[in-house]
Amino acid sequence: MRKIAFITGASSGFGASIAKRLDDDGYSVIICARRKQKLQELAKILKNPCLVLELDVRDKNAVFSAVNSLKDEWARIDILVNNAGLALGQEKTPNASLEDFEIMIDTNIKGLVYVTKALLGHLNKGAIIFNLGSVAGCWPYPGANVYGASKAFVHQFSLNLRNDLARRDIRVSVVAPGIAKTEFSDVRFKGDHKRANAVYDGTKYLSADDIAQIVSDIAKLPEHVNINYVELMPVSQSWAGFSFWREDE
């Protein structure tokens, strides 16, 4: 029987690379995202059977409808990759856009919960749920505010979800990358390519393929092994010291 992986945010970046890596590993993939054309382009280069789902994870009804409409041959899932997510803006909270905050909450938190809840009844024994977190969920930095908080939710929700699913032999792993070059910064800075590229200038960074490798490696572990949390950074990235403000500044 073939193994099936369900991947959100699969039109680019981590999601597309994970889809290609799991396809190489012999999985048939269900690739989901809002940009159908990108998904179709990806599907053309995959070797195994593939199902394309145009899906916005923020739309609760659409998520449940898509999952409930899966034909029998696609309805039993071995890997769920909750990758859809984004950051918008990097202004400090007083100056940040409330609409941006709401989009991040709707995507990074509510969308992940919708997809997970919709698919729980479709997961095979021994299945793995991969939730894409971020170092921003553990380590604050200026302007991370709601994005960082949303990824902290992903971490804590994943730990509690694993607790809830322990008797079902379903594994839950958080993969929390540091700086990685994808469309992430272009989205965050709303198409300001100069500002986005400046994030990576003069530094080493992770690639989407690095994240796909982590997912692939964890998926190959024996079914009794659960990797709770993996945090990874490029060697060029570390932690900043505590910041202080002074009355005369």
N, C-alpha and C positions, 0 to 999 in steps of 0.2 A: 504494500500500500504506500502511495506517495505521501511525502510530508509536505505540509502547507504552512507558509508564513504569511501573516497579515501585517502590512507595513503602512503606517500613516506618514504623511509628509514625504512621499516617495518621489516627488517630481524633480528633486535636486538634492545636493548636499549629502548629509548623513544618510537620509532615507534611500536615495538612489544608489549610493555605494553599498549599503547594507543589502538592498535588493539584488544587486549584481553578485555580491559575495555569497549570499545564501543560494542564489541560482547556481553558482559554481559548486556549491556544496550539495546540490541535488534537490533542493526544495523547489516546489512550485509556489510562486508568490502572488499574493493579492496586493496590488500596489494602489494606494489611495492618495489623492491630493486634489486640490482645486483646479490645477492646470492640466486638463485632459490631454492636450497636445503633447506636453512634456512626458506624460505617462505613456502615451502611445509610442513616442520615440524610444523611450526606455524599453518598452515591451518588445520592440523589434530586435533588440540585441540580446535578449534573454534566450537561453537554450531550451528551458523547460516550459511547460504550459504556464500561462500567466493570465491573470484576470485584472482588468483595469476598472477601477471605480473612481469616478469623479465625485469627490466628497469633501465637504467643509465640515470639519469635526465640531465646529461651533454650533451646528444645526442639529439639535438633539433628535428631532423627528427623522431627519435624513439619515443619521447614523443608525438608528434602530431599524429603519426601513431597509437600508442597504444590507445590514447583517441578516435580518429576517428573510430577505429575498435571495440569500445565497442558495444555489442549487446544491443538492446532496453531495456532489463530488467536490465541492469547495467548502463545505460547512463544518468540517472538523479541522481544528487549527492546532498546530504544534508549536508555533512561535508567534507571539504578538509583539510587534515593535511599535510602541507609542512614541513616535518621533516628532510628529507635528508640533511645532512651537515656534515662538519668535520673541525678539525683543524689539521695542519701538522707543526710540529716543534715548538720550542719556542725560537729560536735564535733571537737576535736583528736584525733589518733590514739590517745593513751592512753585516752581516754574514749569513743571511737566504737564503734559496734556492728560486730562482725565479720560478722554476717549481712548488714548493709547493704553492707559492703565486697564480700561475695560476690555479692550481687544486682547491684551496679554492674559488677563484672567479668564476670559471666555475660551481662549485657545489652549493655553498651557495647563490650566486647571480643569475647567469644566469639560473641554473637549477630550482630554485624557480620561476623565471619569466616565464620560458618555461611552467612549469606545470600549473601555475596559468592562463596564457593566453590560454593554450589549453583547460582548463576546464571551463572557464567563461561562455561559452554558454550552459554548461551542469548543471549549478547550479540551484536548485529549489529556489523559493521565500522563504525567511526565512533561507536560507543556511548560514553556518558559514565557514569562512576560518580561520584556525589556522596556523599561521606562527611561527615556533620555532626560537626564538631569543636567546639572552644570555645576562647576566650581562656585558659581555665583550663589548657589543654594546653601553653601556653607561659609563662604568668605565674602564679606561686604566690600564693595568698592563704590566710589562716587557715581551716582546716577543709576545704580543697579536697582534701587528701590523695589518696585513691584515685580520686575523681572526676577530679581534674586529671591524675593518672597515666593513667587510662583514655583521656582525650582526647589525651594525648601519644602514646599507642599509636596512636590513630586517625590522627594526623598522620604518624607514621613508617611505619606500615603502608601508608598511601596512597602515600607516595613510593616505597617498595619495590615496591608493586603496579604502579604506573605503569611502573617499570623492567621488571618481568616481562612486561607486556603491550604493550611498545612496538612489537614487530613485528606485533602484531595490530591496530594503529590503534585501540586503545581508550583513551579519555582517562580520567583520574582527577583529580578536584578535591576539595579539602577546603574547606568553608565553616565558618569558625570565628567565631561571633557572641560579642559581649559580652553585657551585661545586656539581656534581652528579656522582655517580659511575656507569659507563656503560663501553662499549668498547672505549669510547672517548679518554682516555689517552693512551690506547694501540695503537690506530690509530695515535694519535698525535706523539707519540714517536716511531712509526714504529716497533712495536713488542718488544720493550725493556720493558718487564714486570716488572723488578725491578724498573726502573725509573717511570713507570706508577703507580705501587702500592704505591710508595713513596709519590705520590700526596695526597693519602687518609690516610696515616699512622697517627694515633693519633688524628684524627679529625672526627667529625660527617659530614655526607654528605647527599644530597638528593638521593632518589632512582628513578628509572624510573617509579615506581608505583605512586610516589608523583605527577609526571608530568601528568600521565594518569588521576589521580583523578581531577586535575585542569581542564583538557579538558572536562572530563565527567560532572563536576559540571557546567561549563559555558554552555555546550550544553543543559543542562536542564532548563536554564533560559527562561523566556518568550521571544517571538520573537521580541518584541519591545526594548529589552535590549541588548546593545552592550558593551562588556568589551573591551576597547581599548588596554590595556596593563597590563600585570601582571608580576611583577618581584618578584622572590622568591629566598631565600637563606636558607641554614641551619643556625641554631642559632650560630654555630661555626664560620661562615663567616661574615666578615664585611669589611669596607673600610680601605685601608692603608692611612697613611698621605702623604702629599706632599713630594717628594724627592728633595734633593738639591745636587749639586756637588760643590766642593770647589777647588780652584786653587791649593791648596797644597796637594790634594788627588791624 
